[in-house]
Amino acid sequence: MTDSKESRGPRAKAAGKRRQLTAAAARVLHEQGVERTTIADIARAAEVPAGNVYYYFKTKDELVEAALSEHASHLETLTGRLDQLADPRERLKGLVDAWVSQRDTAARYGCPMGTLASELDKRAEGGLDLTAGRVIRQLLEWVEAQYRQIGVADPEGHALALVGAYQGMSLLSNALRDPEVMAREGARLTRELDSLGC
């Protein structure tokens, strides 16, 4: 019994460190971008000695992949919470509210997934751009499912328009350093959702 308790301790500690590094990678890569971020930057943000990072992640690309996984996990948590709402229109409005609640961060750094996908697309190798695209696809599919439940014609087109509006308002908010762009556009999107089917 003692052996199994002792072996769980280090394993749990290692999982916690890995989680710490993953969360730090997602945050630092969003704030600094992939090319400007070093493994040392991520280690510093995670409060882990730089040499220890290599125990969990062998390359910077593995850290980028972990950050993408972190974004996917955040999205799953958010949509899972929104799925508790009975009305798909309210779910979409909740999604817009979640976007708007991040307006200060968006004004400073842009959309976490949008900026990462754009930067990864410019790289010649790695295939991480396709991984980023899958996370965005996950969002589009969830939004499309909500529009489908509402019963609108062309739910795929509505999903593209809503997610595209989010990317646009994040980009403009960031370019203008104005979080109120997100607030105004979020209010407009909410009014559009309220008017669906009326």
N, CA, C and O of each residue as an XYZ file, in Angstrom:
792
protein
N       0.816     -1.205      0.000
C       0.000      0.000      0.000
C       0.857      1.266      0.000
O       0.548      2.236     -0.692
N       1.913      1.244      0.767
C       2.769      2.423      0.847
C       3.369      2.764     -0.515
O       3.449      3.933     -0.894
N       3.791      1.720     -1.251
C       4.387      1.962     -2.564
C       3.425      2.667     -3.496
O       3.818      3.596     -4.202
N       2.145      2.235     -3.510
C       1.202      2.855     -4.442
C       0.906      4.286     -4.047
O       0.720      5.136     -4.918
N       0.856      4.578     -2.742
C       0.625      5.957     -2.303
C       1.799      6.846     -2.687
O       1.617      7.979     -3.132
N       3.015      6.312     -2.507
C       4.201      7.094     -2.848
C       4.289      7.332     -4.352
O       4.701      8.405     -4.793
N       3.898      6.320     -5.140
C       3.995      6.480     -6.591
C       2.930      7.427     -7.124
O       3.128      8.060     -8.161
N       1.809      7.530     -6.429
C       0.786      8.474     -6.876
C       1.215      9.910     -6.629
O       0.889     10.800     -7.414
N       1.944     10.142     -5.542
C       2.386     11.495     -5.216
C       3.206     12.121     -6.331
O       2.846     13.191     -6.823
N       4.299     11.490     -6.745
C       5.108     12.066     -7.826
C       4.353     12.165     -9.148
O       4.539     13.120     -9.903
N       3.506     11.183     -9.426
C       2.727     11.218    -10.676
C       1.767     12.408    -10.684
O       1.642     13.120    -11.680
N       1.096     12.603     -9.555
C       0.164     13.731     -9.446
C       0.917     15.057     -9.533
O       0.443     16.014    -10.145
N       2.093     15.099     -8.914
C       2.913     16.311     -8.958
C       3.353     16.604    -10.398
O       3.320     17.750    -10.844
N       3.761     15.562    -11.111
C       4.184     15.725    -12.511
C       3.016     16.192    -13.374
O       3.183     17.055    -14.237
N       1.835     15.621    -13.141
C       0.651     16.043    -13.914
C       0.326     17.499    -13.627
O      -0.067     18.241    -14.527
N       0.489     17.910    -12.374
C       0.246     19.308    -12.002
C       1.228     20.251    -12.681
O       0.841     21.320    -13.153
N       2.499     19.858    -12.731
C       3.529     20.671    -13.402
C       3.226     20.807    -14.894
O       3.313     21.888    -15.477
N       2.867     19.663    -15.488
C       2.547     19.677    -16.923
C       1.368     20.615    -17.174
O       1.381     21.390    -18.130
N       0.360     20.545    -16.325
C      -0.828     21.404    -16.454
C      -0.435     22.874    -16.298
O      -0.920     23.736    -17.030
N       0.440     23.143    -15.344
C       0.942     24.499    -15.109
C       1.651     25.036    -16.354
O       1.436     26.178    -16.759
N       2.489     24.205    -16.947
C       3.215     24.606    -18.156
C       2.271     24.811    -19.338
O       2.452     25.739    -20.126
N       1.273     23.954    -19.458
C       0.310     24.068    -20.556
C      -0.468     25.377    -20.455
O      -0.628     26.092    -21.444
N      -0.949     25.682    -19.256
C      -1.697     26.931    -19.050
C      -0.805     28.141    -19.321
O      -1.239     29.109    -19.945
N       0.431     28.084    -18.856
C       1.362     29.191    -19.098
C       1.652     29.334    -20.583
O       1.713     30.451    -21.097
N       1.832     28.215    -21.279
C       2.089     28.265    -22.729
C       0.930     28.931    -23.457
O       1.150     29.778    -24.323
N      -0.298     28.562    -23.119
C      -1.466     29.165    -23.777
C      -1.480     30.677    -23.562
O      -1.730     31.440    -24.495
N      -1.213     31.101    -22.336
C      -1.242     32.528    -22.013
C      -0.099     33.295    -22.688
O      -0.327     34.331    -23.314
N       1.132     32.783    -22.558
C       2.297     33.504    -23.086
C       2.288     33.527    -24.614
O       2.613     34.549    -25.219
N       1.920     32.414    -25.238
C       1.860     32.395    -26.705
C       0.812     33.375    -27.224
O       1.012     34.003    -28.263
N      -0.305     33.510    -26.506
C      -1.320     34.492    -26.896
C      -0.768     35.910    -26.760
O      -0.965     36.746    -27.641
N      -0.090     36.169    -25.670
C       0.402     37.523    -25.405
C       1.593     37.914    -26.272
O       1.704     39.074    -26.670
N       2.490     36.967    -26.575
C       3.727     37.300    -27.277
C       3.803     36.770    -28.700
O       4.591     37.262    -29.508
N       2.991     35.772    -29.007
C       3.091     35.134    -30.313
C       4.082     33.989    -30.270
O       4.924     33.913    -29.375
N       3.978     33.100    -31.243
C       4.808     31.900    -31.274
C       6.276     32.238    -31.504
O       7.148     31.741    -30.791
N       6.548     33.069    -32.483
C       7.941     33.334    -32.854
C       8.712     34.072    -31.767
O       9.905     33.830    -31.584
N       8.052     34.959    -31.053
C       8.746     35.740    -30.023
C       8.858     35.012    -28.692
O       9.641     35.415    -27.832
N       8.095     33.957    -28.512
C       8.084     33.243    -27.231
C       9.181     32.188    -27.189
O       9.370     31.429    -28.140
N       9.893     32.155    -26.081
C      10.911     31.123    -25.876
C      10.417     30.142    -24.818
O       9.485     30.432    -24.067
N      11.046     28.998    -24.775
C      10.721     28.026    -23.729
C      11.001     28.644    -22.359
O      10.276     28.380    -21.400
N      12.031     29.451    -22.268
C      12.355     30.119    -21.000
C      11.225     31.059    -20.573
O      10.931     31.163    -19.382
N      10.586     31.747    -21.532
C       9.452     32.622    -21.212
C       8.320     31.822    -20.577
O       7.726     32.242    -19.584
N       8.034     30.670    -21.162
C       6.948     29.824    -20.662
C       7.315     29.265    -19.295
O       6.475     29.226    -18.396
N       8.553     28.835    -19.130
C       9.009     28.314    -17.840
C       8.877     29.382    -16.757
O       8.416     29.101    -15.651
N       9.285     30.610    -17.086
C       9.198     31.715    -16.133
C       7.745     31.970    -15.735
O       7.442     32.146    -14.555
N       6.841     31.990    -16.729
C       5.415     32.228    -16.449
C       4.813     31.100    -15.619
O       3.909     31.331    -14.816
N       5.309     29.889    -15.809
C       4.804     28.730    -15.061
C       5.519     28.556    -13.717
O       5.155     27.699    -12.912
N       6.549     29.392    -13.491
C       7.361     29.307    -12.275
C       8.003     27.930    -12.135
O       7.986     27.306    -11.074
N       8.573     27.487    -13.261
C       9.257     26.189    -13.344
C      10.661     26.469    -13.888
O      10.805     27.266    -14.815
N      11.700     25.831    -13.332
C      13.039     26.016    -13.907
C      13.047     25.615    -15.390
O      12.473     24.593    -15.768
N      13.696     26.421    -16.211
C      13.683     26.198    -17.664
C      14.127     24.784    -18.036
O      13.555     24.180    -18.944
N      15.127     24.254    -17.356
C      15.606     22.915    -17.667
C      14.555     21.840    -17.421
O      14.576     20.796    -18.073
N      13.642     22.080    -16.492
C      12.591     21.104    -16.174
C      11.541     20.998    -17.272
O      10.848     19.986    -17.370
N      11.418     22.026    -18.091
C      10.399     22.015    -19.156
C      10.611     20.814    -20.066
O       9.648     20.187    -20.509
N      11.863     20.495    -20.342
C      12.185     19.422    -21.288
C      11.780     18.041    -20.773
O      11.690     17.088    -21.547
N      11.543     17.938    -19.493
C      11.029     16.684    -18.936
C       9.597     16.435    -19.422
O       9.183     15.288    -19.593
N       8.848     17.517    -19.642
C       7.441     17.423    -20.033
C       7.225     17.656    -21.530
O       6.361     17.029    -22.143
N       8.005     18.549    -22.105
C       7.857     18.910    -23.517
C       9.247     18.974    -24.138
O      10.115     19.697    -23.649
N       9.458     18.227    -25.201
C      10.789     18.143    -25.813
C      11.104     19.334    -26.712
O      12.267     19.704    -26.876
N      10.054     19.940    -27.300
C      10.265     21.044    -28.244
C       9.249     22.152    -27.991
O       8.246     21.962    -27.304
N       9.538     23.293    -28.557
C       8.597     24.409    -28.472
C       7.294     24.059    -29.181
O       6.219     24.451    -28.727
N       7.377     23.328    -30.284
C       6.156     22.929    -30.999
C       5.253     22.063    -30.129
O       4.029     22.144    -30.234
N       5.846     21.234    -29.273
C       5.025     20.437    -28.353
C       4.295     21.347    -27.367
O       3.162     21.062    -26.981
N       4.937     22.434    -26.960
C       4.287     23.414    -26.088
C       3.163     24.137    -26.829
O       2.102     24.391    -26.260
N       3.401     24.466    -28.101
C       2.352     25.111    -28.910
C       1.164     24.167    -29.036
O       0.014     24.583    -28.897
N       1.447     22.903    -29.297
C       0.370     21.915    -29.404
C      -0.398     21.795    -28.090
O      -1.622     21.666    -28.093
N       0.314     21.838    -26.980
C      -0.338     21.794    -25.666
C      -1.204     23.032    -25.455
O      -2.289     22.946    -24.879
N      -0.724     24.182    -25.922
C      -1.520     25.413    -25.804
C      -2.800     25.307    -26.632
O      -3.865     25.735    -26.188
N      -2.698     24.743    -27.822
C      -3.886     24.541    -28.656
C      -4.871     23.606    -27.953
O      -6.083     23.818    -27.996
N      -4.347     22.591    -27.319
C      -5.184     21.664    -26.562
C      -5.865     22.381    -25.395
O      -7.021     22.107    -25.071
N      -5.141     23.287    -24.783
C      -5.696     24.096    -23.689
C      -6.850     24.951    -24.188
O      -7.883     25.050    -23.526
N      -6.680     25.575    -25.361
C      -7.766     26.378    -25.933
C      -8.979     25.502    -26.253
O     -10.116     25.907    -26.013
N      -8.742     24.317    -26.789
C      -9.840     23.388    -27.083
C     -10.560     22.997    -25.801
O     -11.786     22.888    -25.779
N      -9.800     22.787    -24.737
C     -10.386     22.422    -23.449
C     -11.242     23.560    -22.893
O     -12.328     23.326    -22.364
N     -10.741     24.801    -23.018
C     -11.531     25.967    -22.577
C     -12.839     26.042    -23.365
O     -13.900     26.311    -22.801
N     -12.751     25.805    -24.659
C     -13.941     25.844    -25.506
C     -14.933     24.760    -25.085
O     -16.133     25.019    -24.998
N     -14.445     23.560    -24.828
C     -15.325     22.467    -24.392
C     -15.985     22.790    -23.062
O     -17.161     22.487    -22.860
N     -15.234     23.402    -22.155
C     -15.798     23.785    -20.858
C     -16.891     24.828    -21.046
O     -17.969     24.720    -20.462
N     -16.606     25.839    -21.867
C     -17.586     26.889    -22.112
C     -18.835     26.346    -22.779
O     -19.946     26.607    -22.316
N     -18.674     25.595    -23.859
C     -19.857     25.081    -24.566
C     -20.604     24.062    -23.706
O     -21.829     23.963    -23.786
N     -19.876     23.307    -22.885
C     -20.532     22.376    -21.969
C     -21.411     23.115    -20.974
O     -22.522     22.682    -20.671
N     -20.907     24.230    -20.468
C     -21.696     25.057    -19.544
C     -22.905     25.658    -20.263
O     -24.013     25.676    -19.725
N     -22.682     26.145    -21.469
C     -23.791     26.740    -22.233
C     -24.825     25.695    -22.626
O     -26.009     26.012    -22.740
N     -24.396     24.453    -22.835
C     -25.324     23.385    -23.192
C     -26.338     23.107    -22.082
O     -27.352     22.452    -22.319
N     -26.072     23.596    -20.892
C     -27.019     23.429    -19.790
C     -28.252     24.319    -19.965
O     -29.292     24.075    -19.352
N     -28.132     25.347    -20.802
C     -29.278     26.233    -21.079
C     -30.218     25.514    -22.040
O     -29.778     24.868    -22.991
N     -31.513     25.635    -21.779
C     -32.504     24.900    -22.576
C     -32.658     25.453    -23.991
O     -32.906     24.692    -24.927
N     -32.517     26.752    -24.155
C     -32.806     27.425    -25.427
C     -31.517     27.656    -26.222
O     -30.592     28.284    -25.705
N     -31.430     27.166    -27.463
C     -30.212     27.361    -28.259
C     -29.904     28.837    -28.527
O     -28.741     29.218    -28.665
N     -30.938     29.654    -28.599
C     -30.708     31.096    -28.793
C     -29.983     31.665    -27.564
O     -29.071     32.483    -27.691
N     -30.404     31.221    -26.385
C     -29.751     31.679    -25.151
C     -28.318     31.161    -25.072
O     -27.438     31.837    -24.540
N     -28.084     29.963    -25.603
C     -26.718     29.430    -25.634
C     -25.822     30.331    -26.482
O     -24.705     30.665    -26.088
N     -26.335     30.720    -27.662
C     -25.540     31.593    -28.542
C     -25.324     32.957    -27.905
O     -24.242     33.531    -28.027
N     -26.329     33.476    -27.235
C     -26.166     34.759    -26.548
C     -25.153     34.630    -25.410
O     -24.392     35.560    -25.141
N     -25.149     33.487    -24.752
C     -24.159     33.236    -23.707
C     -22.753     33.188    -24.278
O     -21.803     33.654    -23.649
N     -22.622     32.620    -25.476
C     -21.327     32.587    -26.153
C     -20.853     34.008    -26.451
O     -19.695     34.349    -26.208
N     -21.753     34.824    -26.975
C     -21.402     36.224    -27.268
C     -21.009     36.943    -25.976
O     -20.035     37.696    -25.954
N     -21.767     36.711    -24.900
C     -21.430     37.335    -23.611
C     -20.028     36.910    -23.149
O     -19.267     37.723    -22.625
N     -19.702     35.641    -23.348
C     -18.370     35.147    -22.964
C     -17.289     35.855    -23.776
O     -16.248     36.231    -23.237
N     -17.538     36.034    -25.071
C     -16.572     36.761    -25.902
C     -16.383     38.183    -25.391
O     -15.259     38.656    -25.227
N     -17.506     38.857    -25.142
C     -17.455     40.258    -24.713
C     -16.779     40.385    -23.347
O     -16.102     41.379    -23.083
N     -16.957     39.392    -22.483
C     -16.327     39.455    -21.154
C     -14.801     39.448    -21.253
O     -14.118     39.830    -20.303
N     -14.265     39.017    -22.394
C     -12.820     38.987    -22.615
C     -12.337     40.198    -23.425
O     -11.243     40.172    -23.989
N     -13.145     41.243    -23.480
C     -12.840     42.378    -24.362
C     -11.528     43.079    -24.032
O     -10.835     43.535    -24.942
N     -11.169     43.177    -22.756
C      -9.910     43.847    -22.416
C      -8.711     43.043    -22.924
O      -7.744     43.608    -23.435
N      -8.787     41.734    -22.780
C      -7.722     40.866    -23.281
C      -7.663     40.926    -24.804
O      -6.580     40.996    -25.385
N      -8.834     40.897    -25.451
C      -8.877     40.960    -26.919
C      -8.309     42.281    -27.423
O      -7.603     42.308    -28.431
N      -8.614     43.378    -26.728
C      -8.097     44.683    -27.148
C      -6.572     44.722    -27.045
O      -5.906     45.407    -27.821
N      -6.040     43.994    -26.099
C      -4.591     43.997    -25.903
C      -3.872     43.009    -26.813
O      -2.813     43.320    -27.358
N      -4.464     41.779    -26.984
C      -3.740     40.718    -27.687
C      -4.498     40.072    -28.840
O      -3.917     39.264    -29.565
N      -5.763     40.396    -29.035
C      -6.563     39.749    -30.073
C      -7.193     38.457    -29.563
O      -7.067     38.117    -28.386
N      -7.861     37.752    -30.443
C      -8.492     36.475    -30.101
C      -7.402     35.422    -29.924
O      -6.530     35.301    -30.784
N      -7.428     34.659    -28.833
C      -6.368     33.664    -28.629
C      -6.236     32.679    -29.791
O      -5.127     32.441    -30.270
N      -7.329     32.114    -30.241
C      -7.256     31.124    -31.319
C      -7.046     31.779    -32.679
O      -6.298     31.259    -33.507
N      -7.687     32.895    -32.913
C      -7.548     33.565    -34.210
C      -6.126     34.022    -34.475
O      -5.599     33.817    -35.569
N      -5.501     34.640    -33.480
C      -4.139     35.122    -33.672
C      -3.164     33.952    -33.796
O      -2.231     33.999    -34.598
N      -3.383     32.908    -33.004
C      -2.510     31.738    -33.071
C      -2.653     31.027    -34.419
O      -1.659     30.635    -35.029
N      -3.889     30.864    -34.874
C      -4.120     30.204    -36.172
C      -3.463     30.993    -37.298
O      -2.842     30.414    -38.190
N      -3.599     32.300    -37.253
C      -3.013     33.154    -38.285
C      -1.493     33.062    -38.288
O      -0.871     32.980    -39.347
N      -0.904     33.076    -37.106
C       0.557     33.000    -37.027
C       1.064     31.620    -37.463
O       2.055     31.519    -38.186
N       0.387     30.572    -37.024
C       0.824     29.221    -37.380
C       0.686     28.952    -38.871
O       1.437     28.156    -39.435
N      -0.268     29.608    -39.506
C      -0.467     29.431    -40.937
C       0.733     29.938    -41.741
O       0.979     29.470    -42.852
N       1.460     30.872    -41.195
C       2.603     31.460    -41.904
C       3.869     30.613    -41.778
O       4.863     30.882    -42.453
N       3.839     29.600    -40.925
C       5.004     28.736    -40.763
C       5.044     27.705    -41.877
O       4.007     27.234    -42.345
N       6.233     27.368    -42.288
C       6.394     26.443    -43.409
C       6.205     24.983    -43.016
O       5.870     24.152    -43.860
N       6.415     24.669    -41.751
C       6.405     23.258    -41.357
C       5.580     23.060    -40.093
O       5.130     24.015    -39.460
N       5.398     21.789    -39.748
C       4.829     21.464    -38.443
C       3.396     20.961    -38.448
O       3.060     20.055    -37.684
N       2.551     21.523    -39.286
C       1.158     21.081    -39.313
C       0.318     21.593    -38.156
O      -0.845     21.214    -38.024
N       0.891     22.452    -37.312
C       0.120     22.978    -36.190
C      -0.997     23.907    -36.646
O      -1.969     24.120    -35.922
N      -0.855     24.462    -37.856
C      -1.924     25.292    -38.404
C      -3.198     24.462    -38.575
O      -4.304     24.963    -38.375
N      -3.037     23.198    -38.945
C      -4.201     22.320    -39.113
C      -4.834     22.003    -37.764
O      -6.055     21.884    -37.661
N      -4.012     21.868    -36.736
C      -4.532     21.642    -35.386
C      -5.321     22.857    -34.923
O      -6.394     22.712    -34.339
N      -4.801     24.051    -35.177
C      -5.520     25.277    -34.818
C      -6.844     25.353    -35.578
O      -7.865     25.750    -35.017
N      -6.822     24.975    -36.837
C      -8.045     24.973    -37.635
C      -9.090     24.030    -37.078
O     -10.287     24.306    -37.160
N      -8.643     22.906    -36.506
C      -9.598     21.950    -35.919
C     -10.303     22.547    -34.700
O     -11.486     22.288    -34.477
N      -9.583     23.339    -33.917
C     -10.199     23.969    -32.743
C     -11.259     24.977    -33.203
O     -12.346     25.044    -32.630
N     -10.940     25.748    -34.225
C     -11.912     26.710    -34.750
C     -13.093     25.972    -35.368
O     -14.236     26.407    -35.227
N     -12.831     24.863    -36.047
C     -13.900     24.032    -36.617
C     -14.836     23.514    -35.516
O     -16.051     23.441    -35.698
N     -14.250     23.161    -34.385
C     -15.031     22.685    -33.235
C     -16.037     23.771    -32.806
O     -17.200     23.473    -32.536
N     -15.582     25.018    -32.748
C     -16.466     26.129    -32.398
C     -17.550     26.297    -33.455
O     -18.730     26.429    -33.127
N     -17.148     26.292    -34.723
C     -18.127     26.455    -35.808
C     -19.206     25.370    -35.757
O     -20.388     25.661    -35.942
N     -18.810     24.145    -35.513
C     -19.782     23.055    -35.477
C     -20.756     23.203    -34.323
O     -21.944     22.912    -34.468
N     -20.262     23.653    -33.179
C     -21.158     23.864    -32.038
C     -22.160     24.982    -32.345
O     -23.356     24.843    -32.085
N     -21.659     26.090    -32.901
C     -22.537     27.217    -33.241
C     -23.561     26.779    -34.288
O     -24.742     27.106    -34.178
N     -23.114     26.048    -35.291
C     -24.028     25.557    -36.322
C     -25.129     24.686    -35.717
O     -26.288     24.784    -36.119
N     -24.776     23.846    -34.767
C     -25.776     22.985    -34.112
C     -26.835     23.825    -33.399
O     -28.008     23.454    -33.367
N     -26.423     24.948    -32.832
C     -27.400     25.821    -32.149
C     -28.357     26.447    -33.167
O     -29.568     26.482    -32.945
N     -27.817     26.934    -34.267
C     -28.669     27.524    -35.310
C     -29.604     26.463    -35.902
O     -30.755     26.753    -36.229
N     -29.106     25.257    -36.034
C     -29.932     24.172    -36.559
C     -31.118     23.919    -35.622
O     -32.244     23.714    -36.075
N     -30.852     23.937    -34.310
C     -31.929     23.726    -33.341
C     -32.932     24.874    -33.349
O     -34.123     24.667    -33.117
N     -32.449     26.081    -33.616
C     -33.363     27.225    -33.719
C     -34.262     27.060    -34.940
O     -35.415     27.492    -34.936
N     -33.724     26.432    -35.983
C     -34.504     26.178    -37.185
C     -34.316     27.202    -38.284
O     -35.188     27.365    -39.137
N     -33.174     27.903    -38.275
C     -32.928     28.899    -39.316
C     -32.514     28.194    -40.612
O     -31.958     27.095    -40.591
N     -32.797     28.850    -41.728
C     -32.292     28.361    -43.011
C     -30.780     28.625    -43.029
O     -30.326     29.652    -42.523
N     -30.009     27.712    -43.602
C     -28.562     27.823    -43.723
C     -27.860     28.014    -42.375
O     -27.213     29.037    -42.153
N     -27.985     27.034    -41.477
C     -27.313     27.164    -40.180
C     -25.785     27.261    -40.305
O     -25.136     27.911    -39.485
N     -25.212     26.615    -41.332
C     -23.771     26.699    -41.531
C     -23.353     28.131    -41.864
O     -22.349     28.625    -41.350
N     -24.117     28.787    -42.715
C     -23.828     30.174    -43.071
C     -23.959     31.107    -41.877
O     -23.150     32.017    -41.699
N     -24.980     30.877    -41.060
C     -25.151     31.685    -39.846
C     -23.971     31.476    -38.889
O     -23.489     32.423    -38.268
N     -23.513     30.223    -38.778
C     -22.387     29.932    -37.890
C     -21.127     30.648    -38.377
O     -20.401     31.251    -37.587
N     -20.875     30.576    -39.681
C     -19.710     31.271    -40.236
C     -19.799     32.772    -39.987
O     -18.802     33.414    -39.655
N     -20.998     33.326    -40.149
C     -21.175     34.769    -39.948
C     -20.938     35.152    -38.488
O     -20.292     36.164    -38.215
N     -21.451     34.361    -37.553
C     -21.292     34.697    -36.138
C     -19.827     34.573    -35.699
O     -19.290     35.477    -35.059
N     -19.191     33.461    -36.044
C     -17.787     33.277    -35.657
C     -16.904     34.289    -36.395
O     -15.939     34.805    -35.831
N     -17.237     34.568    -37.652
C     -16.508     35.592    -38.403
C     -16.664     36.965    -37.773
O     -15.709     37.741    -37.732
N     -17.864     37.273    -37.280
C     -18.098     38.561    -36.601
C     -17.229     38.649    -35.346
O     -16.660     39.698    -35.041
N     -17.138     37.529    -34.626
C     -16.283     37.509    -33.428
C     -14.827     37.774    -33.798
O     -14.153     38.586    -33.164
N     -14.347     37.077    -34.837
C     -12.959     37.289    -35.247
C     -12.740     38.736    -35.679
O     -11.715     39.339    -35.361
N     -13.708     39.286    -36.404
C     -13.590     40.664    -36.864
C     -13.583     41.662    -35.719
O     -12.780     42.594    -35.703
N     -14.482     41.464    -34.759
C     -14.539     42.427    -33.657
C     -13.309     42.291    -32.757
O     -12.860     43.275    -32.171
N     -12.760     41.072    -32.644
C     -11.520     40.896    -31.876
C     -10.362     41.605    -32.564
O      -9.564     42.288    -31.921
N     -10.282     41.434    -33.884
C      -9.212     42.068    -34.656
C      -9.289     43.594    -34.569
O      -8.284     44.264    -34.332
N     -10.494     44.129    -34.764
C     -10.650     45.583    -34.713
C     -10.403     46.126    -33.310
O      -9.778     47.174    -33.146
N     -10.887     45.424    -32.313
C     -10.668     45.839    -30.939
C      -9.172     45.886    -30.633
O      -8.692     46.808    -29.973
N      -8.437     44.870    -31.126
C      -7.000     44.809    -30.928
C      -6.286     45.902    -31.715
O      -5.415     46.585    -31.175
N      -6.645     46.073    -32.978
C      -5.978     47.064    -33.827
C      -6.202     48.485    -33.299
O      -5.307     49.328    -33.356
N      -7.408     48.734    -32.786
C      -7.748     50.073    -32.289
C      -7.455     50.228    -30.796
O      -7.583     51.317    -30.236
N      -7.057     49.109    -30.155
C      -6.845     49.086    -28.701
C      -8.084     49.633    -27.977
O      -7.983     50.423    -27.038
N      -9.255     49.186    -28.450
C     -10.521     49.695    -27.925
C     -11.442     48.535    -27.558
O     -12.069     47.951    -28.442
N     -11.538     48.188    -26.273
C     -12.395     47.081    -25.863
C     -13.876     47.344    -26.129
O     -14.674     46.410    -26.207
N     -14.234     48.604    -26.266
C     -15.653     48.922    -26.500
C     -16.133     48.461    -27.877
O     -17.336     48.314    -28.092
N     -15.214     48.236    -28.802
C     -15.599     47.654    -30.094
C     -16.267     46.304    -29.842
O     -17.292     45.989    -30.446
N     -15.686     45.516    -28.953
C     -16.250     44.209    -28.611
C     -17.616     44.372    -27.956
O     -18.550     43.633    -28.269
N     -17.732     45.331    -27.055
C     -19.000     45.535    -26.349
C     -20.105     45.947    -27.323
O     -21.217     45.420    -27.270
N     -19.791     46.891    -28.212
C     -20.807     47.355    -29.175
C     -21.201     46.256    -30.145
O     -22.386     46.036    -30.398
N     -20.213     45.570    -30.683
C     -20.515     44.497    -31.639
C     -21.211     43.327    -30.963
O     -22.071     42.685    -31.566
N     -20.847     43.045    -29.721
C     -21.524     41.991    -28.972
C     -22.996     42.318    -28.771
O     -23.853     41.444    -28.899
N     -23.288     43.574    -28.458
C     -24.685     44.001    -28.287
C     -25.440     43.857    -29.612
O     -26.599     43.442    -29.626
N     -24.783     44.199    -30.719
C     -25.436     44.062    -32.025
C     -25.719     42.590    -32.336
O     -26.798     42.258    -32.826
N     -24.767     41.720    -32.057
C     -24.975     40.292    -32.296
C     -26.097     39.739    -31.443
O     -26.874     38.899    -31.897
N     -26.186     40.211    -30.203
C     -27.269     39.769    -29.317
C     -28.618     40.220    -29.864
O     -29.584     39.458    -29.825
N     -28.698     41.451    -30.376
C     -29.964     41.922    -30.975
C     -30.329     41.076    -32.184
O     -31.498     40.744    -32.378
N     -29.337     40.724    -33.003
C     -29.599     39.868    -34.161
C     -30.130     38.501    -33.728
O     -31.058     37.969    -34.338
N     -29.551     37.945    -32.692
C     -30.015     36.651    -32.191
C     -31.446     36.753    -31.647
O     -32.254     35.841    -31.825
N     -31.746     37.872    -30.983
C     -33.112     38.078    -30.469
C     -34.127     38.179    -31.595
O     -35.282     37.786    -31.434
N     -33.694     38.710    -32.743
C     -34.635     38.910    -33.846
C     -34.810     37.674    -34.726
O     -35.668     37.673    -35.609
N     -34.028     36.635    -34.511
C     -34.157     35.429    -35.326
C     -35.531     34.801    -35.175
O     -36.011     34.583    -34.063
N     -36.151     34.515    -36.299
C     -37.436     33.821    -36.279
C     -38.606     34.706    -35.903
O     -39.723     34.214    -35.745
N     -38.373     36.010    -35.756
C     -39.472     36.928    -35.410
C     -40.159     37.451    -36.651
O     -41.104     38.233    -36.550
